Amino acid sequence: MLGAPHVARLLGGTLTGRLPNAMAPIGILLWITGSGGTIAFGGLLAALYGLASALSQPVKGLLMDRRGQRAVHLPAAVLNSALLIALPAAGPHGGTAVTATLAIAAGLTAPPLEAGLRALWPSVLPEHRLRHAALALDTGTQGLLHILGPVLVAALATAYSPALALATTAALGLAGTLVVATTPPSRRWHPRPAQSEDGAARRLSSGPLVALFVALLGVGFALGALTVWAVSMARIHHTDILSGLLPAAFSSGSFLGGLVYGRRTWPASTSRQLRLGSAAFLAGWLPLLALPGPHAATATVMLPGAFLTVLVATAYVTTDVLAPAHRTSEAYAWLILSIGVGQAVGTALAGRLAEHELFLPALPAAGALFTLAVLSVARPGHIPRPVGRHRRRRT
């Protein structure tokens, strides 16, 4: 799959261009606190950046479906990079309102590389088994962003300055986007024309598709609660590294799960894969209810991470089938938005319950239970999947 034309370049460029998603919020927080501001104000700005980026995804997806990818990616990347650089430059001379406005504007202009890449796979990899592997690897490697990004921006801010960390964040985002936007598949990509027979069942507001997006709120909720639980574990056991180690272990499990899941095409229908994936995702969180110690928790949290890739990758396949052919980018953007909103809610609720240490390990399982319940009732997408193993050619 990686040897197919343009695949490695698209994956590498997208991962590089999306590093600001993991770097910018922390960079903004470090810049505020390093400039004498409060952690509360820095956290607010970081949250505004992430929320603006998530809420603007459907609009940017709709624009891609109408204007093409380059017409959205390139202007967005230039504006996003310029605003991230301007933030520390304008901060000392402006007030709170100016700083908040710049942070929100930077989030609004973050290029929609994730949705764009998912829309490219059918044209880049027409063969189903290779597209299946690419989607699994694409989903699994997302966790690497949240391992590498925070470490890189924290190292730059510590060794040099938070302003340089934000400038580097801007440069990486622009460079990665240019790599993607200049590839032939992205330059040539246009959505498939609208089909008159799509009908009500093929609208973005169709019941099965809405149910899928609602179910994914629970996935995001679990991810948001995981972050706060990791900080709580670090405080309880007086081991600061746990706040980063636990999310890193979860992301590592997601990466490994993507490698295993992508090696073959699974025989179950897409609807059944969604339910099985959500059930396994829930089961992976249950051992945390026993309040394991640091070592056991680090090993255990890899289990739900492994099944996260199965669940999200299958959700993208389901979205591709249920969404209208001429609105796939917008549909993928709504999927991303659903997870992002759920993550914000999970983080906020877990933060409110941070003092109740017995409740925190149960929150990720509660989010996973919500996802399983919605998928079991709604059963979105009875889509048969091809049967057969991923075979290698003999040389």
DATA-V264960 format. One record per run of one state. SS is the DSSP state (H for helix, E for strand, C for the rest). FROM is the first residue (numbers start at 1). LEN is the number of residues. If there is no record, write none. Layout:
[[SS,FROM,LEN] [SS,FROM,LEN]]
//
This chain:
[[C,1,6] [H,7,11] [C,18,1] [H,19,16] [C,35,4] [H,39,17] [C,56,1] [H,57,11] [C,68,2] [H,70,22] [C,92,4] [H,96,13] [C,109,4] [H,113,12] [C,125,3] [H,128,32] [C,160,2] [H,162,20] [C,182,2] [H,184,5] [C,189,11] [H,200,3] [C,203,4] [H,207,30] [C,237,5] [H,242,21] [C,263,2] [E,265,1] [C,266,4] [H,270,21] [C,291,3] [H,294,29] [C,323,2] [H,325,28] [C,353,4] [H,357,22] [C,379,9] [E,388,1] [C,389,7]]
//
